[in-house]
Amino acid sequence: MSAVANTKAITPPDIHSRKGGTPLVCLTAYTTPVARLVDPHCDVVLVGDSVGMVLHGLPTTLGVTLDMMIVHGQAVRRGLERALMVVDIPFGSYEESPDQAFRNAARLMAETGCATVKLEGGENMAATIRFLTARGVPVMAHVGLTPQAVNTFGGYRVQGRGDDAERIRRDAGAVTEAGAFSVVLEKVPEPLARRITEEIAIPTIGIGASPACDGQILVADDILGMFTDFQPKFVKRYAELGSEAEAAIAAYADDVRERRFPAAEHVYATTSKAGDVA
């Protein structure tokens, strides 16, 4: 385990203070076991609404509910000691008004124990971010490709090319001025992400953006090779646990069919023996 495990829990101000420093390490997690694995190594653990696609088989994140985020947030909270936990506010639970956003963000914080929430949007969400931060809800912003707007974009397309770059720059500036403590830049051209990182005063966290960002985030199931439905260009596989798991399951199935499992060491005798446990 990393030597940094057992240190003081990281807070939103700690993340804000890392602007321009050692890059922030961020990963998603949706379950207690994965949270325990990533906690010693990450600064931020995001309970992302990508859970809908990765664990629930949904085609997009749009079907994710607040109750789903709370259940997964509670699970992740039980596995964390050090990393800052951020929970996504799902589609339809914050766009209507700042009041709606505060009500649902407060519920997320109260029921999961998270210290902050993440919401998608730039200039259009600046007033909501300002409203939340003024009422004690730290906000991580998210601009560029915002998956909850997939239907507006016509798919998961790169954002900010050509003249559209100015829109992304305005969005990043707007969330900074509104009080977000950090911002995710997703699927934007590398030079644009680099420029935004230089221009704004809060840390940028890249996903399909630039190595110049103040941090990077990926989905844990992606880097482990557990989610294999598709692999975005920006994902680097660090393991192939999905194929290893499939091979293990196939071996188990063969053992059962050939009556090799359970073997003598896996069953109980009439009288107790040394080594008998649960």
Legacy VTK file of the C-alpha trace (Angstrom):
# vtk DataFile Version 3.0
C-alpha trace
ASCII
DATASET POLYDATA
POINTS 278 float
0.000 0.000 0.000
1.167 3.525 -0.730
2.911 5.365 2.073
0.467 8.239 1.608
-2.506 6.119 2.720
-3.453 7.095 6.336
-2.812 10.827 5.848
-5.358 13.577 6.350
-8.354 13.446 4.030
-8.030 15.714 0.996
-10.435 18.676 0.758
-11.646 20.913 -2.094
-9.303 23.750 -0.980
-6.412 21.258 -1.103
-7.279 20.482 -4.731
-7.620 24.169 -5.582
-4.175 24.835 -4.109
-2.600 22.268 -6.438
-2.933 24.557 -9.478
0.328 24.353 -11.406
1.799 21.786 -9.013
2.237 18.032 -9.087
-0.494 16.666 -11.382
-3.671 15.530 -9.663
-4.442 11.816 -9.959
-8.166 11.161 -10.379
-10.179 8.006 -11.082
-13.795 6.979 -10.976
-15.126 4.318 -8.641
-18.629 2.952 -8.131
-18.122 0.225 -5.511
-16.476 -0.239 -2.129
-13.790 -2.728 -3.297
-12.623 -0.489 -6.133
-12.686 2.565 -3.847
-10.347 0.749 -1.464
-7.977 -0.051 -4.318
-7.747 3.481 -5.705
-7.848 5.475 -2.460
-4.145 5.203 -1.515
-3.065 6.362 -4.970
-5.594 9.055 -5.951
-6.208 12.646 -4.976
-9.794 12.616 -6.274
-12.236 9.728 -6.606
-15.276 10.550 -8.723
-18.529 8.656 -8.401
-19.457 9.379 -12.001
-22.808 9.049 -13.693
-20.870 6.883 -16.148
-21.931 4.162 -13.699
-25.085 3.918 -15.786
-23.122 2.699 -18.804
-20.304 0.845 -17.046
-22.275 -1.099 -14.420
-25.924 -0.866 -15.441
-25.674 -1.369 -19.199
-27.428 1.876 -20.118
-26.702 3.349 -23.580
-25.954 6.830 -22.161
-25.760 8.552 -18.780
-29.199 10.121 -19.224
-31.064 7.321 -17.460
-29.063 7.632 -14.252
-31.128 8.783 -11.270
-30.292 10.628 -8.080
-31.092 7.495 -6.085
-28.578 5.498 -8.152
-25.884 8.083 -7.472
-26.654 7.999 -3.763
-26.387 4.194 -3.559
-23.061 4.136 -5.382
-21.822 7.183 -3.470
-22.524 5.436 -0.180
-20.637 2.364 -1.374
-17.595 4.382 -2.429
-17.607 6.421 0.781
-17.196 3.214 2.778
-14.003 2.458 0.867
-12.262 5.835 1.149
-10.007 7.298 3.814
-7.818 9.794 1.993
-9.043 10.820 -1.470
-11.565 13.596 -2.054
-14.882 12.051 -3.091
-16.846 13.901 -5.773
-20.313 12.775 -6.867
-21.955 13.654 -10.186
-25.359 15.311 -10.092
-27.289 13.340 -12.733
-29.188 14.696 -15.710
-32.483 16.379 -14.857
-31.682 17.001 -11.209
-30.031 20.448 -11.394
-30.757 22.193 -14.722
-34.226 23.495 -13.864
-33.097 26.094 -11.326
-30.410 26.880 -8.746
-32.930 25.925 -6.055
-33.383 22.472 -7.579
-29.626 22.073 -7.858
-29.074 23.028 -4.222
-31.817 20.732 -2.966
-30.394 17.714 -4.788
-26.746 18.569 -4.098
-27.560 18.893 -0.398
-29.240 15.486 -0.488
-26.199 13.936 -2.188
-23.865 15.402 0.418
-26.053 14.439 3.367
-26.733 10.862 2.252
-23.323 9.929 0.814
-20.913 11.967 2.902
-19.288 13.451 -0.203
-17.521 16.783 0.176
-18.378 18.134 -3.256
-20.471 17.571 -6.366
-19.747 17.799 -10.077
-22.093 19.271 -12.640
-21.857 19.742 -16.387
-22.079 23.043 -18.213
-20.249 26.332 -18.629
-21.776 29.775 -19.068
-25.268 28.314 -18.833
-24.521 26.863 -15.388
-22.468 29.745 -13.959
-25.382 31.165 -11.965
-26.110 27.748 -10.485
-22.453 27.214 -9.524
-22.390 30.627 -7.871
-25.614 29.811 -5.992
-24.264 26.477 -4.746
-20.847 27.705 -3.662
-22.435 30.624 -1.773
-24.397 28.035 0.213
-21.556 25.732 1.174
-21.562 23.300 -1.750
-18.116 23.075 -3.402
-18.486 22.483 -7.137
-16.265 20.722 -9.645
-17.302 21.956 -13.088
-17.228 20.031 -16.369
-16.924 21.603 -19.832
-16.036 20.532 -23.355
-17.778 17.270 -24.176
-20.501 17.037 -21.547
-22.008 13.537 -21.859
-25.391 14.610 -20.518
-25.711 16.790 -23.655
-24.909 13.904 -26.013
-28.144 14.404 -27.949
-27.388 18.080 -28.494
-23.885 17.282 -29.744
-25.082 14.444 -31.964
-22.788 11.935 -30.286
-19.598 11.823 -28.253
-17.698 14.179 -30.515
-14.616 16.285 -29.880
-15.623 19.801 -28.816
-13.776 23.070 -29.338
-12.361 22.704 -32.818
-12.074 25.770 -35.026
-14.314 28.684 -34.066
-15.934 26.550 -31.369
-12.768 26.902 -29.268
-13.923 30.294 -28.026
-17.092 28.741 -26.596
-15.056 26.296 -24.520
-12.749 29.086 -23.340
-15.741 31.184 -22.285
-17.235 28.200 -20.469
-14.016 27.562 -18.559
-13.715 31.217 -17.634
-17.342 31.405 -16.549
-17.157 28.452 -14.155
-13.931 29.830 -12.710
-15.503 33.206 -12.024
-18.593 31.515 -10.582
-16.510 29.833 -7.885
-15.850 26.267 -9.046
-12.739 24.899 -7.326
-11.695 22.836 -10.381
-12.943 21.957 -13.852
-12.919 18.813 -15.978
-11.973 19.384 -19.628
-13.307 16.480 -21.678
-12.488 15.593 -25.267
-11.126 18.939 -26.436
-8.109 19.554 -28.703
-4.786 19.406 -26.898
-3.691 22.987 -27.725
-7.021 24.347 -26.449
-6.811 22.420 -23.169
-3.239 23.635 -22.715
-4.276 27.242 -23.327
-7.235 27.061 -20.940
-4.998 25.544 -18.256
-2.687 28.524 -18.608
-5.523 31.055 -18.607
-7.712 30.092 -15.661
-6.897 30.164 -11.963
-8.393 26.807 -10.983
-7.014 23.324 -11.668
-8.007 21.677 -14.926
-8.542 17.923 -14.937
-8.183 16.411 -18.372
-9.890 13.453 -19.973
-9.005 13.354 -23.640
-7.465 16.802 -23.275
-3.781 17.587 -22.606
-0.833 16.413 -20.499
-0.495 20.093 -19.573
-3.704 19.909 -17.525
-3.322 20.139 -13.761
-4.605 16.583 -13.407
-5.998 13.595 -15.289
-9.058 11.422 -14.810
-10.141 8.111 -16.307
-12.704 5.441 -15.482
-11.149 2.749 -13.289
-12.963 -0.009 -15.187
-11.450 1.312 -18.429
-7.828 1.298 -17.288
-8.280 -2.149 -15.750
-9.802 -3.630 -18.894
-13.046 -4.509 -17.124
-15.302 -2.426 -19.372
-14.792 -3.617 -22.938
-17.897 -2.449 -24.832
-15.743 0.241 -26.451
-12.417 1.984 -25.837
-12.159 5.757 -26.400
-8.951 7.077 -27.937
-8.031 8.774 -24.665
-8.088 5.549 -22.603
-4.862 3.679 -21.845
-5.296 0.106 -20.645
-3.031 -0.741 -17.714
-4.421 -4.272 -17.316
-6.732 -6.703 -19.097
-8.691 -7.991 -16.132
-11.815 -8.517 -18.193
-10.230 -11.199 -20.375
-8.493 -12.713 -17.337
-11.812 -12.872 -15.482
-13.510 -14.508 -18.470
-10.767 -17.138 -18.644
-11.134 -17.828 -14.917
-14.906 -18.214 -15.249
-14.468 -20.597 -18.187
-12.000 -22.677 -16.159
-14.475 -22.823 -13.271
-17.263 -23.916 -15.613
-15.059 -26.685 -17.025
-14.131 -27.891 -13.532
-17.783 -28.060 -12.482
-18.866 -29.962 -15.610
-15.975 -32.421 -15.266
-16.593 -32.785 -11.510
-13.106 -31.520 -10.676
-14.694 -28.901 -8.418
-15.390 -29.075 -5.564
-12.384 -31.210 -4.639
-11.761 -32.835 -1.269
-10.241 -29.662 0.173
-13.396 -27.681 -0.604
-15.926 -29.876 1.248
-16.561 -30.680 4.929
-16.100 -34.025 6.678
-18.508 -35.450 9.267
-16.134 -34.464 12.062
-14.203 -31.215 12.277
-10.610 -31.096 11.092
-7.770 -28.642 11.503
-8.174 -25.925 8.932
-11.997 -26.027 8.929
-13.215 -22.463 8.959
-16.346 -20.760 7.673
LINES 1 279
278 0 1 2 3 4 5 6 7 8 9 10 11 12 13 14 15 16 17 18 19 20 21 22 23 24 25 26 27 28 29 30 31 32 33 34 35 36 37 38 39 40 41 42 43 44 45 46 47 48 49 50 51 52 53 54 55 56 57 58 59 60 61 62 63 64 65 66 67 68 69 70 71 72 73 74 75 76 77 78 79 80 81 82 83 84 85 86 87 88 89 90 91 92 93 94 95 96 97 98 99 100 101 102 103 104 105 106 107 108 109 110 111 112 113 114 115 116 117 118 119 120 121 122 123 124 125 126 127 128 129 130 131 132 133 134 135 136 137 138 139 140 141 142 143 144 145 146 147 148 149 150 151 152 153 154 155 156 157 158 159 160 161 162 163 164 165 166 167 168 169 170 171 172 173 174 175 176 177 178 179 180 181 182 183 184 185 186 187 188 189 190 191 192 193 194 195 196 197 198 199 200 201 202 203 204 205 206 207 208 209 210 211 212 213 214 215 216 217 218 219 220 221 222 223 224 225 226 227 228 229 230 231 232 233 234 235 236 237 238 239 240 241 242 243 244 245 246 247 248 249 250 251 252 253 254 255 256 257 258 259 260 261 262 263 264 265 266 267 268 269 270 271 272 273 274 275 276 277
